[in-house]
Amino acid sequence: MLSKARLCRESCTHMHTMHIITFKHKFSTENIKLV
């Protein structure tokens, strides 16, 4: 039970990190287009 909850939390953290990386990449790409 504890390991399953930890796995879920790590998975959520991973998804959140990937979302931030994708957002930063998209944001930087749009900045390059503006400049």
For each residue, the residues with C-beta under 8 A, 3 or more apart:
1: 4 5
2: 5 6
3: 6 7
4: 1 7 8
5: 1 2 8 9
6: 2 3 9 10
7: 3 4 10 11
8: 4 5 11 12
9: 5 6 12 13
10: 6 7 13 14
11: 7 8 14 15
12: 8 9 15 16
13: 9 10 16 17
14: 10 11 17 18
15: 11 12 18 19
16: 12 13 19 20
17: 13 14 20 21
18: 14 15 21 22
19: 15 16 22 23
20: 16 17 23 24
21: 17 18 24 25
22: 18 19 25 26
23: 19 20 26 27
24: 20 21 27 28
25: 21 22 28 29
26: 22 23 29 30
27: 23 24 30 31
28: 24 25 31 32
29: 25 26 32 33
30: 26 27 33 34
31: 27 28 34 35
32: 28 29 35
33: 29 30
34: 30 31
35: 31 32
